[in-house]
Amino acid sequence: MITASSRERADTAMPPALDWSRFAQLPGDPKRNWEILCYGLVDWNYRPLGVLSGQRQQPGVEFHLKVATTGVLGEPGRWWGWQCKWYGTPQPRMLGKARRDDIEASIATTHKYLPVMTDWVLWLPEKLSSGDIEWFEGLSSPMQLHRWHDEDVEIRLGGDVSILRSTFFGELVARPESLAEAFEASLGPVRRRWDPAVHVSVAVERELRRALVEPGSWDRFREHGDRLMARSAEIEAQLDMMSASSRAAAETLVADLQSLAAQLTAVADGADDGDPGGAVRACRQPVLLALDPWPMRQLATRLRSRRHPAALAVTAAEADRVDAVRLMSRGADNVSALAYAVVADAGQGKSFLSAQLAEATDTRPAGVLMLGIDLAAGHDLDDLACKVPVLGASTFFDLVATVDAAGARAGRRLPIVVDGLNESESPKAWESILARAKPVLDRFPNVLFVVTLRASIAEDVLPEYMERVDLSGFEQDVDEAVNAYFDYYKINPGAVRLPLRQFTHPLFLRLYCESTNPSREHVVGPAALPPSPVAVYRRYREVAADRLRRTLSLAPGFVEDALDKVALALWEAGTRSLPFEQVKTLVGDTPKEWDTSLAKALEEEGLIWRSHTPKSDDQRSVVLFDAFAGFLIGDALTRSRPADEI
C-alpha cells in the first residue's frame, strides 16, 4: 500500500509552529519559494473548486482560479487571484511607500489585464501593521481585496496538505547536496555498469530529457521554429507578385507559420529559461491553423503551374507545417506523461540510462535512483522509498513529495527512477504496485517517474498511464558509441572489421574494451583485439582474475577456480543469484577477514554484485552481466565434464 505518513503524523499530534527562518534558508530565491508554497496551498486546498492557472510574468497576480463549483471561494463565476509578496520572515513591520506603490500597481495591472477578476488577495508571510491595514482597507478597486498572512498558511496545512509543512519547513526538505548524496549511495551495483566518461545519448534518453523539460532538450523545436520563420519571410517577400486570391491564402499561410514558430520557440524558451511550466503550457496549447490543408495544396499547385518565385517556398512550407504539428503533438505527449517505462533486453543499457538520467546536471539537482532487485515479495514502493538514504522518506508519497518540492524550487522536473523491475523477487507484483502509484504521481507535477524492465514481463505489469519506450542499446548510435569507447580505452582498430552489430549492446562493448586495453596506459592496435565474444569474456576474466590475484596475493588459478564454483552452483540451483554467505563459502572466504575477502574483491572488481533483501539481513550475489554469467557457466561445465558426457 502506498501511504502518506506525513498525513498520519499530522492526525496524531499537534504540528509544531512553522519555522520561517528555515524556510528563508531553503535553496533558491525566497521570493520564488514563497510563490511556490502559496501556489501549492491553493492547489491542494481549492483544486476541486475550479481551474487554477499560473505562469511567470502573470499580470498583477502570480496565479488565479476561476470558480466552477460552489465552495469556500464562493459561487461559480467568482474569479480569485493571488499576489504573493515576500518581504522577509514574519514579523510586524511597516510596508513603506515603495512597497505600497508596488502593491497598488499590482492591483491596477490585474484589473487592466484581467478585468473579470472578482477577488484579489495580497498574501504576505507576515501580518500587516495597523497603519498598513488601514491603508489597504482604504484602497478603492472594482475587485474585492483580501489580505492573507502566515496564519493563512497554517490553517491551510491540514490533512493531505500537511505534506507541504514537511517539504518546506520540516524533515522532508531536500537540498541539492542531500539529493546528490542519496544518488551516490543508491548507485550500488549500477556503478560498475555506468561510466559517464563514455556516455552516448541515445534516442530514448533524449525523449526522457524532453519529458523532464531540460535545457537543450527542445532545441529541435527552436530550430524548426526558425525554419518556419525563414519560410514565412520568403513567402512574404513575394506577396506583391501574387494575384488577389493567392495573396489572401498566402497571407493566411504566413500567419500560420509565424504562429507555429512562436509556439515552438516558446516551448524551447521555457525549457532553457528554467520555466518548465511555461514550456508545458506552450506544448499543451491547441495548434490552431487558419489555412486548411486543401486550400494550402491548391495554393501550392496554382503557384507551381504559374512558375511563381514563391512556389518552392509554399510547397516546402506545407511539409514544414505538417512536421510542426506533429512535433507539437509529440511534445504534448512528452510533457503530459506522468511516467515512462523503458523496456529492453539484457545488455541494452537500462542501468546505464537509469544512472545517467538520475545524475545531477548543470541545471538541476540529482533525481532519485532505486533498484528493483531490492523489492522483496509482498513489499511495495513504500518499502523501496524507505531504502533511499539521506532523504528520510518513510513512504513513496513522502518521497515523491520531497522530490517534487526540490524540483519546484529548482525550476525543474526531477526523475525518480526504479531500475530493473524484472530483478525483484516477484516481478509480476509490479502490476498492482504501479497502478497504485498513479494517484500519487497525479499530485506532483515536478516529478517524472521512470522504470526499466525487460520485455518478457512488460506486457504483464505495465499500466496504461505509463508511456512505453523501447531501448535498443546503441542500435542507432553505434558509430558514435564505438568512437567514444575506443577513444576512452585508447584502442586503434586500424582496418580490422569490427563486430558492430554486437557493439549495439553497451555492456558487451564495455567488456570488449576492458578486455582489449584494461590499463588504458598506452594506445593498442589491431593485434590486441579479441577475435570472438568467447574470447572477450575469457580475456575479461583473465584480466580481472590477474588484478585480484595480485591485489590479494593469491595462487595462480585461484580466482578462476572460485568463479567456476560460483558458476556451477548457479547452474545446479537454476537461479540468477546465490545467497551471499554461500558465495563467500564457495570462493574460500571462511574464515578470512573481510579486508582480505575474495567475495568483497569480486564485488569491487565488478564481476559480481550484492543485493540486500528489504527489512531482513538476507543478501544475494549476482554475476555482473547475464551473457558473461552464461559464459562462466558454459566454460565451467565443459571443463568439469568428460567429453562423452557433454
N, C-alpha and C positions, 0 to 999 in steps of 0.2 A: 504494500500500500504506500502511495506517495502522500506524505503528511506535511503539515505546516507547523513545525514545532514552535515557531515564534508565536503563532496564534494560541497554541496551547499554553505557552508561558504567560501570555497576556491575560488569559482567562483565569489563571490560578493565583496570580499575585499582582499587587498594585505596582504598576510600572514606575520606574524612577523618573524624576524630573528630567526634562531634556537638557543635555549638556551642550549648550550653544558654543562654548569655547572649543569643544571637539568638532562640532560642525564647521566652525570657522577654519579649522586646520585640515579639512578634507582636501585631497588632491584636486587641483583645478581652481578656477576662479570662483570665489564665494558667491559673487553675484549670479553666475551661471548655475551654481549648485542650488542656490535658493530658488531660482526659477524651476529647476528640475524637481525639487522637492514639492513645491506648490502644485506643479502640474500633476505629479504623481498623486497627491492628496485629492485633487479634484477628479482625476481619472478614476481612482479606486472608489471614491465615495459617490460620484454622480454619473458615471458612465451609463447606467441603465436609464437615465432620465433624458438623454438626447445625444447629439453628435458633438464631440469635443474636437476642436481644431486648434492647432498651434503651429507656428512657424517662425523662423528668425525674421527680424525686420517687420514683424506684425505691427501695423499702425496703431499706436496708442495702448495696446494690451499685448501680453505675451501669448495668451490663448483665450478662447471663448467657447461657449456652449449654447447651442440653440435648443431650448427645452421642447421635447416632444411628448413627454409623459408627465402627468401631474405628480408632484412630489414636493420636497422641501425647497426646491428652487422656483416653485410656483406652477402656473398653468402653462399649457402649450402656447407658444408664441413669445414667451419671455426669452430674452437673449442676454446671457451673462458674459462679462469679460473681466479678466483679472490682470491688473498691473502689479507686478511683483518688484518691489524696490528693496535692495539690500544696502542699508547704511551702517551696518555693523551688528554686533551682538546685542540681544535685547536688553535695553536699559532706557529709562525715560530721558529724552533729550529734545531740544528744540530743533525743528527742521531747518530753519534759516531761510532767507529769501530765495537763494538759488534752488534749493530743493522744492520749495513751494512753487516757484515758477515752473520747474520741471514737471511737477505733478499736474498743474493746471494745463500745461501744454499737452500732456498725455491725454487728459480728458477732452480737450478741444480736438486733438488729432483723431481720437476714437470716434467722436460724433461726426467728424468730417468724412471719414472713410468707411465707417460702419454706422450710418445714421439709424439703422433699425435696432441697434442695441438698446436694451431697456435698463440693464443693471450693470454698474461699473464698480469694481472692487479694487481698492488700494490695499495691498497686502504687504505689511512690513513685519520683520521679525521682532519688532519692539513696539510697545504701546506709545501712542502719541502723547505729548504733554497736553495739559489742559488748554493752553493757548492755541496749540495746533489743532486740537479737537474743535475748538470754537471756530477757528478759521475754516477747517474742512467742511464743517456742517453749514457754514455760511456760503459755500460755493453754489453758484447757480448753473444748472445743467438740465437738459431735457431727460437725461438718464437719472435713475435713482442711484445715489452714491452710497457705497458701503465702505467701512474700514475694518480690516481684519488684522490680527497680530499674532504673537506667539501662542496665545491661548487658543486661537482658532486652529493652530497646528495640533496642539494637544488633544482637543476634543475630536479631531478627525483621524486620530491614530488608533481607534478601537477595532476589535475584531480582526479581519484579514489584513486591514491596513497597518496593523502593528508591525508588519514586516519592514515598513519604511523606518520605523523607530530603530530597528536593529541595523539596517543598511546605511543609515545616515548619522546615527548617534551612538550606536551600540556595538555589540560584539561581532556583527557581520559586515563591518566596514572593511572593504578590500582595497588595499593600496597597491600601486604597481609593483612595489618591491615584494609584497606578500604573494601576489599572483605569480611573479617570476620565481619565487622560492617554491611555491606549490608545483609549478610546472617542472622545475628541475627535479624535485623529489618524486614526481609521478612518472618520469621518463622510464625508470627501471629498465626492464629488458629491451624496451624500444631503443634505448640509447645506442646499442650496438648495431641497430639496423638504420640508424639515422646519422648522416654526416652532412651538415649544412654546406660544407665546402664543395660538395659535388651536387648541390641541389639543381634540379632541372624542373622548371614549371611546366606541368602538363595541362591539357585542356580541362580536366576535372578540377584541378586546383584553381585554375583561372575562373571557372564558373563559381566555385565556392567563395572566392575572394570578391566576386561581384555581389554575391548574396550577403557578404559581410560589409558591402559598400566601402571597400578600402580605396584609398587614393591610388590612382593609376589603373584601377581595375576596370574603369569605364572609359578608358582612352579611345576605344573604338567608337563610342558614341560621339565623342568630341570630333574625331576625325570624320565621321560620317556627316555630322552637322556642318563642318567646314566645307565638305564636298557639296552638300545641298546649297549652301550659301554661294559657293562659286558657280554652281549650275544656275541658280536664280539670277545672278549677276549677268551671266552670258545671255540668258533669255531676255532679261530686262533691257539690255543694250540694243536688242533687235526689235523692240516693240513698235517703234515708229515705222518700221518697214512692213508691218503686218496689216491685213485687212481688218475691218472693224470687228467682225465675228471672231477671227483668230486672235485678235488683240485682247478681246474680253476674256477668252478662255485662257490665254497665256498669262494675263494679269492675275487671274484666279490661281493658276498653277504657281506663279511666283510667290503669292501669298501663302499657299500651302507649303511650299519648300521652306520659306523663311520661318513659318510657324513650327514646322517639324524640326528645323535646325535649332531653334530656340529651346524646344523641349528636350532634344538630345543633349544640348550643351548644358542645360540646367541640371540634368542628371549627373554629368561628369563634374560640374562645378560643385554640386552638393557633396559628392564623394571626396573631392580633392580639398575642399574648404572645411572639412570637419563638421558637416551638416548632413549626416545620413538621413535625417528626417526629411530634409528638403529634396534629396535625391529620390527618396521613396515616393514622396508626393508627386514629383515630376514624372516618375515612372508610371505611377498609377493613374495619372491624368488621362482621360479619354483622348484618343487621337481623332481629331475632327478634321476631315478633308472637305473643302468646298467643291473641288472639281472631281466628279465621279470618274471611275475608270473608263467608261465608254466614251464620254466626251474627250477625255485625255487621249485615248487612242486615235480618235477622229482628228484631233488637233495635230498629232504627230504625223498621221497619214497625209493630211492636207498639206502640211509644210514640206514633207518629203516629195510629194508629187510636184510641187512648185519649185523644188530645189532651193528652198528658202535657207538663208545662212543659219537660222535658229533651229533647223530641223534636227540636226545631230544632237544639240543640247537638250531639246524637248524629248527626243527618244531616250536619251540617257537618263533624263530626269524621271521618266516613267519607271525605269528599273530602280533608280535610286530611291524613289518614293516608296515603292513596294518593300525594298530592303529596310528602310527606316521604320516602317510599320511593323515589320517582323522583329526588328531589334527591340522596339518598344514593348511588344508583346512578350518576348522572351525576358526582357529586363523586368517587366512587371511580375512575371513568374518567379524570377530570382529573388527579388526583394520582398515578395509576399510569403515566401516559404518559411515555415516555422522550423523545418528540419530537413536534413538531407541524409540519404543512405548511400554510401559509397560501396558498390558491390564489385568484388574482384576475386579471382582465384589466388592460390598461394604464390608468393614471389612477385606479385604485380605492384607492390609498393604501398599497400594500405597503411602500414605502420609508419613508413617514411612520411607519407602525406599527413597522417594524423599529427605527428610531432611538428612538422613544418607549419601546419595550419595553426596549431595552438601556441606556437612560439610567439613571443612579443615581436613587434615590428617597430620601425622608426616612428610610426604614427599611432600606435595603440599598445596597451598593456597585453600581457600574455593571457590566453584563454585557459581553460581547464582541460586536462587530459586524464581520462580514466581508462582502465583496461578491462575488457570484457572477461578475461580469464579470472579476474578477481571476484566474479559473481558466482556464489555457490547456489546449488539447487534450493529453491524455496525463498531466496532473497530477491531484492529488487533494487531500484535506483536509489532508494534511501540508504541501503547498505553500501552501495558504491560511493555515494556522496560522503558518507562518514569516513571513508578511507582517504579522501583528498586531504593532504596535510596542510597545516597552517591556517586555512580559511575558517575552520571552526564550524562548518555547516553540519547539522545532525540529520537533515533530510534533503531530498532532491529539491523540494520547494525552496528551502533556505539557500541552497547552493545557487539555483537559478536566480533568485532574488539578489544575492550577493554580487554575482557576475553582471547582472542587468544594471544595478546601481553603479558599479565601476565603469561599465560601458557608457552609461548616460553621462557620467561626469567627464569621461574622456572624449565624448562626442563621437563614439564609435560603437559598432556592434561587435560583440565578442563571442568566440566559439566555445562551446562545451562539447568535447569530442569523447566518444566511447569507442575505443579501437578493439576490433576483433570480437564481435558478439558471438561468433561461432566457437570461440575458445572458452566460453563459460561452461559451467558444469552441466547445465540443462539449457542448450541453445533455444529450443522451441518455446521456453518460458518467456522469451522476449516479445512474443506476440502480444500478450496482455500487458507486459511491462511498458512497452512503447505506446500502446493505446492509452494507458493511464497517464502518460506524460503530457499528452496534448493540452488538457485544461491548464496545466501549469505554464506551458510554453505560450499559450494564448495571452497570458497576463504580462509577459515580459518581452517587449519588442526589441530590446537591445541585446538579445541572446539569439544565436543560431546554434541549434542542436545538430550535431553530426555524428553518425555512427558508421562503422565499417564492418563488413561481414562478407562471407563467401557466398557465391551464387547458389550453392547447394541448399542453403536454408532461407535465402531471401524471400522466395515466394510464400513460405510458411509463416514468416514473422513480421514482414513489413506492413504497417497500416497505410491507409490511403493518403493520409495527410503528409507523408514523407515523400519528398522528391527523390526519385532513384536516379543515380548516375553510375554508369559502368566504367570502371577503371581498367585500362588495358596496358598498364605499365608505361613503357616508353614507345609504344607502338607508333605514335605519330611524331615522336621527337627523338627517335633512336640516334640519329646522326649527332644531334646536339648533346645527347647524353654520353655517347661514346667519346666525343671530343672532351667533354668536361671531366669524365673519369680518367681518360688516358693522360690528360694534362696534369691532373692531380697526382696520379700514380707514376708519372714520368715514364710512360710507355710510348715508344715509337714503333708502330707495327710495320712500317715500311710498305711494301707492296703485298703483304700477306692478305689473303682473303679472310675476312673476319666473319664469325657466325652472328651476323646482325640480327637474325630472327631470334636467336636465344638471348641477345642483349636487350630485347624488349622487356625482359624480366629484370627489374632493378637489383634484386638480391643476387641473382646469378652474375650480373655484370660486376657487382662489388666483389664477389668471391673470385671471379676471374682475374680482376685487377690485383687483389690482395695475394692471390697465388702466383701472379706473374712478377710483381715487384713489391713485396711486403714492406721493405725498409724505406722505399722512396728516396734513397740517398743519391742514386745516380740514374740517368736515363738508361733504359734497357731496350734492346731491339727485337727484331722478329724471332731470333733464336730462343728468347725467353718465353714465348707464347705457348701455353698448353694446347695440345692438338685436339682435345675432346673434352666433353663435360666430365667424364670419369677422371680424366687427367686433372681437371680443375679441382674436383673435390679431393682427389688423392694428394695433390700438391698442397692444397689449402690445409689439409690435415697434417701433412708433414711439417709445413711452416709453423703452424700453431703448436704442434707437439714439440718441435725443436725449441721454440721460445719457452714453453712451460718446463721442459726438461732442464734447460739452463737456469731458469729462474729458481726452480725448486731443488736443483742438484739431484735429479732422478736418473735411474739407469736407462740406457738406450732401450727403446721399445716399451717402456713402462706406460707412457701416456697412451700409445696406440692400443696396448692390451686393455687398459682401463676403458677406453671408448668401445672396444669390441664387447666387453662385458655389459656395458650400458645398452648397446645396440641389440644384443641378443636377448636381454631382459625385456626390452620394448617389444621385440618380436614374439617372445613367448607369452607375454601378457596381452598382446593385441591392443596396445594403447599408444597414445602420443606422448604420455608423460608418466613419470615414476615418482613415488614418494621420495622426498629429498633425503631422508635418512637411508633409504635403500641405495640411492646413488652414492652416498658417502661410503657405505659399506662396499659397494661394487668397485669403487676406484681405490679402495685401500686406505681410507682416511682413519678408520678406527685403529688405534686411539690417538691419532695425530692432533696436535694443537691446531686451532682454526687458522692461525697465521701461516701454517705450512700445509693447509688442506688443498688437495688437488681439486676437489669439488669447487672450492672457492676460486681457485685459479682458472678452472674451466669457465666459470661464470664471468670472471674479469676478462678473459680472452674472448668471450662471446660465443663459445662453442655450445654452451647450454645456458639456460636462464631459469630462474626460480620464481614461482608464484606463491602467493600466500592465500590460504582459504579464509574468507572473512569470518571474524568472531571465533576463530579457533587457532590452534598452533600448527595445524597441518600445512605442510609446504610440499610442492611438487616441482619436479625439474623437467624441462622440455628442451629438445635439441633446437638450436637456433633456426634452422631453415628446413622445411619438410623434405625438399629434394636431397639436401645434404644428409638428413636423417635416413632417407631411403638408401643412399649410397653406403652409409655406415653399416646399416643392417645387411644389405646385399653383400657387401665386401666381407663382413664378419661371417655370414652364413657360408659363402663359397670357400672360405679358408678354414672353417671349422668342421666341414662335412667331407667325407670321401667322395671322389668323383662319381662313383656309381650311384651314390645316394642322391647327389644333385641331379 
